[in-house]
Amino acid sequence: MDTSEARDYFVDLQQRIVARLEAIDGRAFRRDAWERPAGGEGVSCVIEQGNVFERGGVNFSHVNGDSLPPSATATRPQLAGRGFEVMGVSLVLHPRNPYAPTVHMNVRLFVALPLAAGEVAAPHAQPNWWFGGGMDLTPYYGFEDDAIHFHRTCRTALEAFGTEYHPRFKRSCDAYFFLRHRNEPRGIGGIFYDDLNEGGFEHCFALTRSVADHFLPAYEPILERRKDHAYGERERDFQAYRRGRYVEFNLVYDRGTLFGLQSNGRAEAILMSLPPLVKWRYDWRPEPGSPEARLYTDFLVAKDWLA
Amino acid sequence: MDTSEARDYFVDLQQRIVARLEAIDGRAFRRDAWERPAGGEGVSCVIEQGNVFERGGVNFSHVNGDSLPPSATATRPQLAGRGFEVMGVSLVLHPRNPYAPTVHMNVRLFVALPLAAGEVAAPHAQPNWWFGGGMDLTPYYGFEDDAIHFHRTCRTALEAFGTEYHPRFKRSCDAYFFLRHRNEPRGIGGIFYDDLNEGGFEHCFALTRSVADHFLPAYEPILERRKDHAYGERERDFQAYRRGRYVEFNLVYDRGTLFGLQSNGRAEAILMSLPPLVKWRYDWRPEPGSPEARLYTDFLVAKDWLA
């Protein structure tokens, strides 16, 4: 297992995606290289008040630590407290146009070191490693075409690795991006996986690269179709209200966010996922039959978009 | 231990506070009585787009359940999984005027039932109970007079019960309302206590009543002084930015919020604490020496306001 190859891939991925997003927006991202005192480094690429993106970030990070925090070992309690190394790229984009959906993509490699202090090594102890990743779409005004295109591209990204992956990762996505306290999905889903360690490192790494490389093909055509759609105050208001759900999910449930905050990550980079302008209001419901209501009835529902 | 007396007190407290806030605002709160399918009930009193309050809520709830969630037993792991009853009043007020601080007050009584399924009763097994509560102030533009008045009233609320309470509860407040990922307090503090079970039920109940009864004397003079202060877009913008910290605290750290969400509480009532309009922006810092910078340098610091 050579983690430097993964690192090179993630560094290049960030550059490629940012370059393309800059071409779309017409404005440059700000680039901040940072070091983490407790170990590790990263580069945050951020855009705010762009022509297309009201706020967005594409972060690379590669950090290590003495003790895996609970958010990273929920499904592997035997690894709690081990030293670790984690690297990856995470992005969230909040377009200004309410007809253009928010998108999230993340790919990462986790390595838990084999020995905790005082533990006796098995004869051929290997580090534990796993990949995680995925992408998901959060529209404010839903479009069937967009949902089909996004899910189709997710399926394409995975099909060379086995036909079972897409349904499995789509289900994981629906289960993960769900606000239990609202009984509501965050968006229309996509794919999500974590703890992927099967078929060998090369298989998992290749799958992860394919997911990441399909991000732009999945999102760019949707953005191009929607970014110049006419809108007014009503749509901006609904967008700001719905963005509240994004904040609720990321701060209450999201493992990556909690892992970052618990492991003394760089808060400003982690919280790049939060939208620029958000409204909360009490017990608000859309007018039945309105375009806003259709988001709830036609899009924020469990659905097989490729059926 | 008679919990009906506590219940009567909390119900009346909510009514008294809402009546006074309505007199201040000039607009009525909306009142929503609700029942929780899994057991319990409450009344949410909410104001939005009032003359003084941009958003605020005063909630009474009295709920019971089969199994205490983890957020309620962090410091009492032996009670995890027990049946419970919890009642109290919780309020958060977000004035529109950026010179008027946001305030939070909460008082509650927790009762953990003595027996989990299959557990053998001790001969004189009693339910475990504890009170919790406090109030704290979150200014956007700080005023020394306000901070002194608020802390002085908190001290007055506690002094009849023992001189050690105020310093102890002030320290707890500073420790609790702290954003670790920002290394920054939420506001200027006040008092906070949890797990209070000492000197008998009557002592703890009387102390809790005194805290709650000092809420209006602590906050109202400050609000009266600041609610008509002239302000512009700059101050509104800073207020919206700082309100992001309030969201981050409540969704990432606040035990009451997490308890409510984990126990299938009424999300709209619990999330009344979230501000109406919030902005996030990347790596923003106030101009050194500006009024905004003075919030950080002069108010968001550990400080004995009564020295």
HADDOCK unambig.tbl for C-alpha pairs under 7 A between the chains (distance, minus, plus):
assign (segid A and resid 181 and name CA) (segid B and resid 261 and name CA) 5.62 0.50 0.50
assign (segid A and resid 181 and name CA) (segid B and resid 264 and name CA) 6.47 0.50 0.50
assign (segid A and resid 181 and name CA) (segid B and resid 267 and name CA) 6.03 0.50 0.50
assign (segid A and resid 182 and name CA) (segid B and resid 267 and name CA) 6.76 0.50 0.50
assign (segid A and resid 248 and name CA) (segid B and resid 251 and name CA) 6.94 0.50 0.50
assign (segid A and resid 251 and name CA) (segid B and resid 248 and name CA) 6.94 0.50 0.50
assign (segid A and resid 251 and name CA) (segid B and resid 251 and name CA) 5.70 0.50 0.50
assign (segid A and resid 251 and name CA) (segid B and resid 252 and name CA) 5.60 0.50 0.50
assign (segid A and resid 252 and name CA) (segid B and resid 251 and name CA) 5.62 0.50 0.50
assign (segid A and resid 252 and name CA) (segid B and resid 252 and name CA) 5.95 0.50 0.50
assign (segid A and resid 261 and name CA) (segid B and resid 181 and name CA) 5.64 0.50 0.50
assign (segid A and resid 264 and name CA) (segid B and resid 181 and name CA) 6.49 0.50 0.50
assign (segid A and resid 267 and name CA) (segid B and resid 181 and name CA) 6.03 0.50 0.50
assign (segid A and resid 267 and name CA) (segid B and resid 182 and name CA) 6.77 0.50 0.50
assign (segid A and resid 268 and name CA) (segid B and resid 282 and name CA) 6.19 0.50 0.50
assign (segid A and resid 268 and name CA) (segid B and resid 283 and name CA) 5.94 0.50 0.50
assign (segid A and resid 272 and name CA) (segid B and resid 282 and name CA) 6.89 0.50 0.50
assign (segid A and resid 274 and name CA) (segid B and resid 280 and name CA) 6.69 0.50 0.50
assign (segid A and resid 275 and name CA) (segid B and resid 280 and name CA) 6.42 0.50 0.50
assign (segid A and resid 276 and name CA) (segid B and resid 279 and name CA) 5.15 0.50 0.50
assign (segid A and resid 276 and name CA) (segid B and resid 280 and name CA) 4.74 0.50 0.50
assign (segid A and resid 276 and name CA) (segid B and resid 281 and name CA) 6.13 0.50 0.50
assign (segid A and resid 277 and name CA) (segid B and resid 278 and name CA) 5.74 0.50 0.50
assign (segid A and resid 277 and name CA) (segid B and resid 279 and name CA) 4.55 0.50 0.50
assign (segid A and resid 277 and name CA) (segid B and resid 280 and name CA) 6.62 0.50 0.50
assign (segid A and resid 278 and name CA) (segid B and resid 277 and name CA) 5.74 0.50 0.50
assign (segid A and resid 278 and name CA) (segid B and resid 278 and name CA) 5.10 0.50 0.50
assign (segid A and resid 278 and name CA) (segid B and resid 279 and name CA) 6.29 0.50 0.50
assign (segid A and resid 279 and name CA) (segid B and resid 276 and name CA) 5.15 0.50 0.50
assign (segid A and resid 279 and name CA) (segid B and resid 277 and name CA) 4.55 0.50 0.50
assign (segid A and resid 279 and name CA) (segid B and resid 278 and name CA) 6.30 0.50 0.50
assign (segid A and resid 280 and name CA) (segid B and resid 274 and name CA) 6.69 0.50 0.50
assign (segid A and resid 280 and name CA) (segid B and resid 275 and name CA) 6.42 0.50 0.50
assign (segid A and resid 280 and name CA) (segid B and resid 276 and name CA) 4.73 0.50 0.50
assign (segid A and resid 280 and name CA) (segid B and resid 277 and name CA) 6.63 0.50 0.50
assign (segid A and resid 281 and name CA) (segid B and resid 276 and name CA) 6.12 0.50 0.50
assign (segid A and resid 282 and name CA) (segid B and resid 268 and name CA) 6.18 0.50 0.50
assign (segid A and resid 282 and name CA) (segid B and resid 272 and name CA) 6.87 0.50 0.50
assign (segid A and resid 283 and name CA) (segid B and resid 268 and name CA) 5.94 0.50 0.50
